[in-house]
Amino acid sequence: MIGEAKNTPPFETHNETNYTMTRETQQDFDRYFGPQAEDFNATQTRELFDWYSKYQPKFPQRKDFDIIQHWGLAPYLYLIEIQNDGTFHYRLNGEQVVEILGHNQRGLKLGQKNDMPVNAAFASYMRKLVDQKTTARCMGDLSLLDRSYIKFESFDCPLVDKTGQISHIIGVICLLK
């Protein structure tokens, strides 16, 4: 399923919540930390956001996400585990993630000294999510992976372990028309 891009830019300020998103512009995409429901274009990103929002102001645990209840998201999902050494380990990614990115990320470790620049940048972004204890919505194209023809939207959110420490990041990525 392909998401339908809105003609309006993402909201900077949310009228009902008096909340302001922070925006970070990268080479070929924008990240919006702290998005709200009305900011999403694709049904997949909105579905994960809706699930995640039910736990706020707390963070859900990894065990709280039951793939059976979100079977339609499975092809678009990825799960990244935070390692004790500060690196990030891709634990799983769905078929659409592989198709969108052009390769399977499963098993990849990010944040190592010998990372390719694109992996180092993604690890830095993951670190920001953990350090700031926030979610993020991304939109743009995949020029960094020589796939500028691919327009995407993603949503990334931290999950905690039983002690309340962020242990994983779950996300979805989908195509935009």
Order of alpha helices (4+ residues) and beta strands (2+ residues): beta-beta-beta-beta-alpha-beta-beta-alpha-beta-alpha-beta-beta-beta
